[in-house]
Amino acid sequence: MLNFLGAAIGAGLGLWTARRRGGNRLDMLHYATIFAIIGFLVGAFAMLVVPAPT
């Protein structure tokens, strides 16, 4: 579940970054996609490292 949360946060961060840098819609889509992939991978890694609550 953390991987999907990381992807959503990454997509939002990518959209915000592209907007701040003055990008058009295609730039915003590209930033959101790349940041979502990175967020997905960070979330997957966090699920492996952080123990599940019991």
Secondary structure, DSSP 8 states (H G I E B T S, - for coil): -HHHHHHHHHHHHHHHHHHHTT--HHHHHHHHHHHHHHHHHHHHHHHHHS----
